[in-house]
Amino acid sequence: MSGRRVCIVGTGKIGICVARIMRGFDCHLLGVDPDPVPEFTELGGSYVGLEELLAMEMLT
């Protein structure tokens, strides 16, 4: 899974757990959440808007 893009909708407790696991697989993390948490960006994740995320997924 190395290098794959993982999109996480909701970066609360469960989303952060998923991000930690996916980071262990060397995935690129994208997140969507109306209330961003610093821990997600500390894990190397980037926040994007929902519309931007959906547009990206349609292209891949």
PDB file of N, CA, C and O in Angstrom, chain B, residues numbered from 101:
ATOM      1  N   MET B 101       0.817  -1.192   0.000  1.00  0.00           N
ATOM      2  CA  MET B 101       0.000   0.000   0.000  1.00  0.00           C
ATOM      3  C   MET B 101       0.861   1.256   0.000  1.00  0.00           C
ATOM      4  O   MET B 101       0.340   2.372   0.003  1.00  0.00           O
ATOM      5  N   SER B 102       2.131   1.081  -0.003  1.00  0.00           N
ATOM      6  CA  SER B 102       3.045   2.216   0.049  1.00  0.00           C
ATOM      7  C   SER B 102       2.782   3.194  -1.096  1.00  0.00           C
ATOM      8  O   SER B 102       2.687   2.800  -2.258  1.00  0.00           O
ATOM      9  N   GLY B 103       2.669   4.456  -0.748  1.00  0.00           N
ATOM     10  CA  GLY B 103       2.463   5.497  -1.740  1.00  0.00           C
ATOM     11  C   GLY B 103       1.023   5.723  -2.144  1.00  0.00           C
ATOM     12  O   GLY B 103       0.737   6.679  -2.865  1.00  0.00           O
ATOM     13  N   ARG B 104       0.112   4.879  -1.707  1.00  0.00           N
ATOM     14  CA  ARG B 104      -1.309   5.050  -2.040  1.00  0.00           C
ATOM     15  C   ARG B 104      -1.908   6.213  -1.270  1.00  0.00           C
ATOM     16  O   ARG B 104      -1.431   6.566  -0.191  1.00  0.00           O
ATOM     17  N   ARG B 105      -2.944   6.802  -1.821  1.00  0.00           N
ATOM     18  CA  ARG B 105      -3.646   7.901  -1.164  1.00  0.00           C
ATOM     19  C   ARG B 105      -4.836   7.325  -0.395  1.00  0.00           C
ATOM     20  O   ARG B 105      -5.647   6.580  -0.946  1.00  0.00           O
ATOM     21  N   VAL B 106      -4.922   7.684   0.883  1.00  0.00           N
ATOM     22  CA  VAL B 106      -6.028   7.245   1.733  1.00  0.00           C
ATOM     23  C   VAL B 106      -6.801   8.487   2.158  1.00  0.00           C
ATOM     24  O   VAL B 106      -6.230   9.437   2.693  1.00  0.00           O
ATOM     25  N   CYS B 107      -8.102   8.465   1.912  1.00  0.00           N
ATOM     26  CA  CYS B 107      -8.959   9.595   2.246  1.00  0.00           C
ATOM     27  C   CYS B 107      -9.788   9.238   3.474  1.00  0.00           C
ATOM     28  O   CYS B 107     -10.497   8.231   3.491  1.00  0.00           O
ATOM     29  N   ILE B 108      -9.689  10.073   4.492  1.00  0.00           N
ATOM     30  CA  ILE B 108     -10.393   9.821   5.748  1.00  0.00           C
ATOM     31  C   ILE B 108     -11.408  10.931   5.962  1.00  0.00           C
ATOM     32  O   ILE B 108     -11.049  12.101   6.094  1.00  0.00           O
ATOM     33  N   VAL B 109     -12.674  10.553   5.993  1.00  0.00           N
ATOM     34  CA  VAL B 109     -13.743  11.519   6.241  1.00  0.00           C
ATOM     35  C   VAL B 109     -14.082  11.433   7.720  1.00  0.00           C
ATOM     36  O   VAL B 109     -14.682  10.465   8.187  1.00  0.00           O
ATOM     37  N   GLY B 110     -13.682  12.468   8.441  1.00  0.00           N
ATOM     38  CA  GLY B 110     -13.876  12.501   9.889  1.00  0.00           C
ATOM     39  C   GLY B 110     -12.592  12.097  10.592  1.00  0.00           C
ATOM     40  O   GLY B 110     -12.201  10.930  10.565  1.00  0.00           O
ATOM     41  N   THR B 111     -11.940  13.065  11.220  1.00  0.00           N
ATOM     42  CA  THR B 111     -10.661  12.782  11.883  1.00  0.00           C
ATOM     43  C   THR B 111     -10.802  12.876  13.395  1.00  0.00           C
ATOM     44  O   THR B 111      -9.963  13.458  14.084  1.00  0.00           O
ATOM     45  N   GLY B 112     -11.868  12.296  13.885  1.00  0.00           N
ATOM     46  CA  GLY B 112     -12.038  12.167  15.331  1.00  0.00           C
ATOM     47  C   GLY B 112     -11.200  11.004  15.828  1.00  0.00           C
ATOM     48  O   GLY B 112     -10.182  10.666  15.224  1.00  0.00           O
ATOM     49  N   LYS B 113     -11.617  10.395  16.916  1.00  0.00           N
ATOM     50  CA  LYS B 113     -10.836   9.310  17.518  1.00  0.00           C
ATOM     51  C   LYS B 113     -10.620   8.143  16.558  1.00  0.00           C
ATOM     52  O   LYS B 113      -9.504   7.639  16.430  1.00  0.00           O
ATOM     53  N   ILE B 114     -11.678   7.717  15.891  1.00  0.00           N
ATOM     54  CA  ILE B 114     -11.557   6.580  14.966  1.00  0.00           C
ATOM     55  C   ILE B 114     -10.735   6.969  13.744  1.00  0.00           C
ATOM     56  O   ILE B 114      -9.890   6.196  13.294  1.00  0.00           O
ATOM     57  N   GLY B 115     -10.975   8.158  13.206  1.00  0.00           N
ATOM     58  CA  GLY B 115     -10.218   8.614  12.045  1.00  0.00           C
ATOM     59  C   GLY B 115      -8.732   8.706  12.319  1.00  0.00           C
ATOM     60  O   GLY B 115      -7.918   8.360  11.463  1.00  0.00           O
ATOM     61  N   ILE B 116      -8.365   9.176  13.520  1.00  0.00           N
ATOM     62  CA  ILE B 116      -6.948   9.266  13.891  1.00  0.00           C
ATOM     63  C   ILE B 116      -6.340   7.870  14.002  1.00  0.00           C
ATOM     64  O   ILE B 116      -5.198   7.657  13.596  1.00  0.00           O
ATOM     65  N   CYS B 117      -7.093   6.925  14.547  1.00  0.00           N
ATOM     66  CA  CYS B 117      -6.601   5.534  14.627  1.00  0.00           C
ATOM     67  C   CYS B 117      -6.354   4.972  13.227  1.00  0.00           C
ATOM     68  O   CYS B 117      -5.338   4.320  12.985  1.00  0.00           O
ATOM     69  N   VAL B 118      -7.280   5.224  12.314  1.00  0.00           N
ATOM     70  CA  VAL B 118      -7.111   4.765  10.933  1.00  0.00           C
ATOM     71  C   VAL B 118      -5.891   5.440  10.309  1.00  0.00           C
ATOM     72  O   VAL B 118      -5.112   4.794   9.608  1.00  0.00           O
ATOM     73  N   ALA B 119      -5.726   6.735  10.562  1.00  0.00           N
ATOM     74  CA  ALA B 119      -4.583   7.470  10.014  1.00  0.00           C
ATOM     75  C   ALA B 119      -3.265   6.895  10.523  1.00  0.00           C
ATOM     76  O   ALA B 119      -2.311   6.764   9.756  1.00  0.00           O
ATOM     77  N   ARG B 120      -3.203   6.552  11.800  1.00  0.00           N
ATOM     78  CA  ARG B 120      -1.976   5.957  12.350  1.00  0.00           C
ATOM     79  C   ARG B 120      -1.648   4.638  11.649  1.00  0.00           C
ATOM     80  O   ARG B 120      -0.498   4.380  11.296  1.00  0.00           O
ATOM     81  N   ILE B 121      -2.668   3.813  11.455  1.00  0.00           N
ATOM     82  CA  ILE B 121      -2.465   2.520  10.801  1.00  0.00           C
ATOM     83  C   ILE B 121      -2.003   2.715   9.360  1.00  0.00           C
ATOM     84  O   ILE B 121      -1.040   2.086   8.922  1.00  0.00           O
ATOM     85  N   MET B 122      -2.690   3.586   8.629  1.00  0.00           N
ATOM     86  CA  MET B 122      -2.343   3.806   7.229  1.00  0.00           C
ATOM     87  C   MET B 122      -0.979   4.466   7.079  1.00  0.00           C
ATOM     88  O   MET B 122      -0.274   4.213   6.102  1.00  0.00           O
ATOM     89  N   ARG B 123      -0.602   5.302   8.029  1.00  0.00           N
ATOM     90  CA  ARG B 123       0.722   5.921   8.001  1.00  0.00           C
ATOM     91  C   ARG B 123       1.801   4.846   8.148  1.00  0.00           C
ATOM     92  O   ARG B 123       2.879   4.947   7.563  1.00  0.00           O
ATOM     93  N   GLY B 124       1.495   3.828   8.930  1.00  0.00           N
ATOM     94  CA  GLY B 124       2.418   2.704   9.083  1.00  0.00           C
ATOM     95  C   GLY B 124       2.654   1.956   7.784  1.00  0.00           C
ATOM     96  O   GLY B 124       3.693   1.319   7.608  1.00  0.00           O
ATOM     97  N   PHE B 125       1.689   2.033   6.871  1.00  0.00           N
ATOM     98  CA  PHE B 125       1.823   1.432   5.549  1.00  0.00           C
ATOM     99  C   PHE B 125       2.403   2.422   4.540  1.00  0.00           C
ATOM    100  O   PHE B 125       2.433   2.138   3.343  1.00  0.00           O
ATOM    101  N   ASP B 126       2.865   3.584   5.016  1.00  0.00           N
ATOM    102  CA  ASP B 126       3.479   4.625   4.182  1.00  0.00           C
ATOM    103  C   ASP B 126       2.511   5.185   3.147  1.00  0.00           C
ATOM    104  O   ASP B 126       2.886   5.421   1.998  1.00  0.00           O
ATOM    105  N   CYS B 127       1.256   5.396   3.565  1.00  0.00           N
ATOM    106  CA  CYS B 127       0.246   5.975   2.683  1.00  0.00           C
ATOM    107  C   CYS B 127       0.218   7.487   2.826  1.00  0.00           C
ATOM    108  O   CYS B 127       0.604   8.031   3.861  1.00  0.00           O
ATOM    109  N   HIS B 128      -0.241   8.162   1.779  1.00  0.00           N
ATOM    110  CA  HIS B 128      -0.471   9.603   1.826  1.00  0.00           C
ATOM    111  C   HIS B 128      -1.866   9.815   2.408  1.00  0.00           C
ATOM    112  O   HIS B 128      -2.832   9.205   1.949  1.00  0.00           O
ATOM    113  N   LEU B 129      -1.971  10.669   3.407  1.00  0.00           N
ATOM    114  CA  LEU B 129      -3.235  10.859   4.115  1.00  0.00           C
ATOM    115  C   LEU B 129      -3.908  12.163   3.730  1.00  0.00           C
ATOM    116  O   LEU B 129      -3.295  13.230   3.772  1.00  0.00           O
ATOM    117  N   LEU B 130      -5.178  12.065   3.354  1.00  0.00           N
ATOM    118  CA  LEU B 130      -6.010  13.229   3.113  1.00  0.00           C
ATOM    119  C   LEU B 130      -7.198  13.129   4.052  1.00  0.00           C
ATOM    120  O   LEU B 130      -7.780  12.057   4.218  1.00  0.00           O
ATOM    121  N   GLY B 131      -7.555  14.241   4.663  1.00  0.00           N
ATOM    122  CA  GLY B 131      -8.658  14.219   5.609  1.00  0.00           C
ATOM    123  C   GLY B 131      -9.663  15.320   5.366  1.00  0.00           C
ATOM    124  O   GLY B 131      -9.333  16.392   4.858  1.00  0.00           O
ATOM    125  N   VAL B 132     -10.897  15.034   5.738  1.00  0.00           N
ATOM    126  CA  VAL B 132     -11.985  16.013   5.687  1.00  0.00           C
ATOM    127  C   VAL B 132     -12.640  16.025   7.049  1.00  0.00           C
ATOM    128  O   VAL B 132     -13.042  14.981   7.563  1.00  0.00           O
ATOM    129  N   ASP B 133     -12.747  17.207   7.635  1.00  0.00           N
ATOM    130  CA  ASP B 133     -13.418  17.343   8.930  1.00  0.00           C
ATOM    131  C   ASP B 133     -13.717  18.817   9.164  1.00  0.00           C
ATOM    132  O   ASP B 133     -12.854  19.665   8.943  1.00  0.00           O
ATOM    133  N   PRO B 134     -14.939  19.134   9.612  1.00  0.00           N
ATOM    134  CA  PRO B 134     -15.260  20.545   9.889  1.00  0.00           C
ATOM    135  C   PRO B 134     -14.499  21.103  11.095  1.00  0.00           C
ATOM    136  O   PRO B 134     -14.397  22.318  11.260  1.00  0.00           O
ATOM    137  N   ASP B 135     -13.966  20.211  11.934  1.00  0.00           N
ATOM    138  CA  ASP B 135     -13.212  20.625  13.114  1.00  0.00           C
ATOM    139  C   ASP B 135     -11.848  19.930  13.086  1.00  0.00           C
ATOM    140  O   ASP B 135     -11.659  18.914  13.756  1.00  0.00           O
ATOM    141  N   PRO B 136     -10.891  20.471  12.314  1.00  0.00           N
ATOM    142  CA  PRO B 136      -9.582  19.815  12.170  1.00  0.00           C
ATOM    143  C   PRO B 136      -8.853  19.669  13.504  1.00  0.00           C
ATOM    144  O   PRO B 136      -8.955  20.523  14.384  1.00  0.00           O
ATOM    145  N   VAL B 137      -8.121  18.577  13.629  1.00  0.00           N
ATOM    146  CA  VAL B 137      -7.321  18.339  14.835  1.00  0.00           C
ATOM    147  C   VAL B 137      -5.843  18.346  14.457  1.00  0.00           C
ATOM    148  O   VAL B 137      -5.473  17.818  13.408  1.00  0.00           O
ATOM    149  N   PRO B 138      -4.996  18.937  15.295  1.00  0.00           N
ATOM    150  CA  PRO B 138      -3.566  19.017  14.986  1.00  0.00           C
ATOM    151  C   PRO B 138      -2.888  17.654  14.852  1.00  0.00           C
ATOM    152  O   PRO B 138      -1.918  17.523  14.106  1.00  0.00           O
ATOM    153  N   GLU B 139      -3.374  16.654  15.551  1.00  0.00           N
ATOM    154  CA  GLU B 139      -2.741  15.335  15.520  1.00  0.00           C
ATOM    155  C   GLU B 139      -2.713  14.757  14.103  1.00  0.00           C
ATOM    156  O   GLU B 139      -1.769  14.061  13.731  1.00  0.00           O
ATOM    157  N   PHE B 140      -3.752  15.049  13.317  1.00  0.00           N
ATOM    158  CA  PHE B 140      -3.803  14.522  11.952  1.00  0.00           C
ATOM    159  C   PHE B 140      -2.672  15.099  11.101  1.00  0.00           C
ATOM    160  O   PHE B 140      -2.022  14.362  10.359  1.00  0.00           O
ATOM    161  N   THR B 141      -2.433  16.391  11.201  1.00  0.00           N
ATOM    162  CA  THR B 141      -1.341  16.994  10.429  1.00  0.00           C
ATOM    163  C   THR B 141       0.016  16.570  10.984  1.00  0.00           C
ATOM    164  O   THR B 141       0.985  16.473  10.231  1.00  0.00           O
ATOM    165  N   GLU B 142       0.099  16.317  12.292  1.00  0.00           N
ATOM    166  CA  GLU B 142       1.344  15.824  12.880  1.00  0.00           C
ATOM    167  C   GLU B 142       1.704  14.439  12.339  1.00  0.00           C
ATOM    168  O   GLU B 142       2.878  14.078  12.265  1.00  0.00           O
ATOM    169  N   LEU B 143       0.690  13.676  11.967  1.00  0.00           N
ATOM    170  CA  LEU B 143       0.909  12.361  11.368  1.00  0.00           C
ATOM    171  C   LEU B 143       1.292  12.466   9.890  1.00  0.00           C
ATOM    172  O   LEU B 143       1.568  11.456   9.244  1.00  0.00           O
ATOM    173  N   GLY B 144       1.306  13.683   9.364  1.00  0.00           N
ATOM    174  CA  GLY B 144       1.662  13.889   7.965  1.00  0.00           C
ATOM    175  C   GLY B 144       0.465  14.045   7.056  1.00  0.00           C
ATOM    176  O   GLY B 144       0.625  14.105   5.836  1.00  0.00           O
ATOM    177  N   GLY B 145      -0.737  14.113   7.619  1.00  0.00           N
ATOM    178  CA  GLY B 145      -1.948  14.261   6.823  1.00  0.00           C
ATOM    179  C   GLY B 145      -2.182  15.691   6.379  1.00  0.00           C
ATOM    180  O   GLY B 145      -1.646  16.635   6.960  1.00  0.00           O
ATOM    181  N   SER B 146      -2.983  15.836   5.349  1.00  0.00           N
ATOM    182  CA  SER B 146      -3.372  17.141   4.832  1.00  0.00           C
ATOM    183  C   SER B 146      -4.888  17.212   4.789  1.00  0.00           C
ATOM    184  O   SER B 146      -5.557  16.257   4.394  1.00  0.00           O
ATOM    185  N   TYR B 147      -5.418  18.352   5.199  1.00  0.00           N
ATOM    186  CA  TYR B 147      -6.861  18.560   5.121  1.00  0.00           C
ATOM    187  C   TYR B 147      -7.228  19.156   3.775  1.00  0.00           C
ATOM    188  O   TYR B 147      -6.530  20.022   3.248  1.00  0.00           O
ATOM    189  N   VAL B 148      -8.330  18.679   3.231  1.00  0.00           N
ATOM    190  CA  VAL B 148      -8.892  19.212   1.988  1.00  0.00           C
ATOM    191  C   VAL B 148     -10.390  19.361   2.189  1.00  0.00           C
ATOM    192  O   VAL B 148     -10.958  18.798   3.125  1.00  0.00           O
ATOM    193  N   GLY B 149     -11.023  20.117   1.314  1.00  0.00           N
ATOM    194  CA  GLY B 149     -12.472  20.251   1.354  1.00  0.00           C
ATOM    195  C   GLY B 149     -13.136  19.002   0.790  1.00  0.00           C
ATOM    196  O   GLY B 149     -12.537  18.276  -0.003  1.00  0.00           O
ATOM    197  N   LEU B 150     -14.365  18.758   1.200  1.00  0.00           N
ATOM    198  CA  LEU B 150     -15.081  17.569   0.731  1.00  0.00           C
ATOM    199  C   LEU B 150     -15.229  17.573  -0.788  1.00  0.00           C
ATOM    200  O   LEU B 150     -15.042  16.541  -1.433  1.00  0.00           O
ATOM    201  N   GLU B 151     -15.565  18.728  -1.360  1.00  0.00           N
ATOM    202  CA  GLU B 151     -15.727  18.813  -2.807  1.00  0.00           C
ATOM    203  C   GLU B 151     -14.413  18.496  -3.523  1.00  0.00           C
ATOM    204  O   GLU B 151     -14.401  17.800  -4.538  1.00  0.00           O
ATOM    205  N   GLU B 152     -13.299  19.020  -2.978  1.00  0.00           N
ATOM    206  CA  GLU B 152     -11.986  18.745  -3.557  1.00  0.00           C
ATOM    207  C   GLU B 152     -11.653  17.258  -3.469  1.00  0.00           C
ATOM    208  O   GLU B 152     -11.123  16.675  -4.415  1.00  0.00           O
ATOM    209  N   LEU B 153     -11.963  16.657  -2.338  1.00  0.00           N
ATOM    210  CA  LEU B 153     -11.696  15.241  -2.148  1.00  0.00           C
ATOM    211  C   LEU B 153     -12.491  14.394  -3.127  1.00  0.00           C
ATOM    212  O   LEU B 153     -11.954  13.464  -3.727  1.00  0.00           O
ATOM    213  N   LEU B 154     -13.766  14.712  -3.289  1.00  0.00           N
ATOM    214  CA  LEU B 154     -14.607  13.952  -4.210  1.00  0.00           C
ATOM    215  C   LEU B 154     -14.145  14.140  -5.647  1.00  0.00           C
ATOM    216  O   LEU B 154     -14.205  13.203  -6.443  1.00  0.00           O
ATOM    217  N   ALA B 155     -13.687  15.331  -5.987  1.00  0.00           N
ATOM    218  CA  ALA B 155     -13.179  15.574  -7.350  1.00  0.00           C
ATOM    219  C   ALA B 155     -11.918  14.749  -7.595  1.00  0.00           C
ATOM    220  O   ALA B 155     -11.733  14.210  -8.686  1.00  0.00           O
ATOM    221  N   MET B 156     -11.056  14.648  -6.596  1.00  0.00           N
ATOM    222  CA  MET B 156      -9.835  13.842  -6.732  1.00  0.00           C
ATOM    223  C   MET B 156     -10.183  12.385  -6.958  1.00  0.00           C
ATOM    224  O   MET B 156      -9.582  11.728  -7.808  1.00  0.00           O
ATOM    225  N   GLU B 157     -11.132  11.876  -6.219  1.00  0.00           N
ATOM    226  CA  GLU B 157     -11.487  10.462  -6.317  1.00  0.00           C
ATOM    227  C   GLU B 157     -12.097  10.140  -7.664  1.00  0.00           C
ATOM    228  O   GLU B 157     -11.945   9.021  -8.153  1.00  0.00           O
ATOM    229  N   MET B 158     -12.778  11.083  -8.272  1.00  0.00           N
ATOM    230  CA  MET B 158     -13.366  10.842  -9.578  1.00  0.00           C
ATOM    231  C   MET B 158     -12.279  10.748 -10.651  1.00  0.00           C
ATOM    232  O   MET B 158     -12.492  10.130 -11.694  1.00  0.00           O
ATOM    233  N   LEU B 159     -11.124  11.354 -10.402  1.00  0.00           N
ATOM    234  CA  LEU B 159     -10.046  11.357 -11.379  1.00  0.00           C
ATOM    235  C   LEU B 159      -9.172  10.110 -11.308  1.00  0.00           C
ATOM    236  O   LEU B 159      -8.433   9.820 -12.249  1.00  0.00           O
ATOM    237  N   THR B 160      -9.246   9.369 -10.204  1.00  0.00           N
ATOM    238  CA  THR B 160      -8.355   8.222 -10.075  1.00  0.00           C
ATOM    239  C   THR B 160      -9.031   6.934 -10.409  1.00  0.00           C
ATOM    240  O   THR B 160      -8.407   5.875 -10.347  1.00  0.00           O
TER     241      THR B 160
END
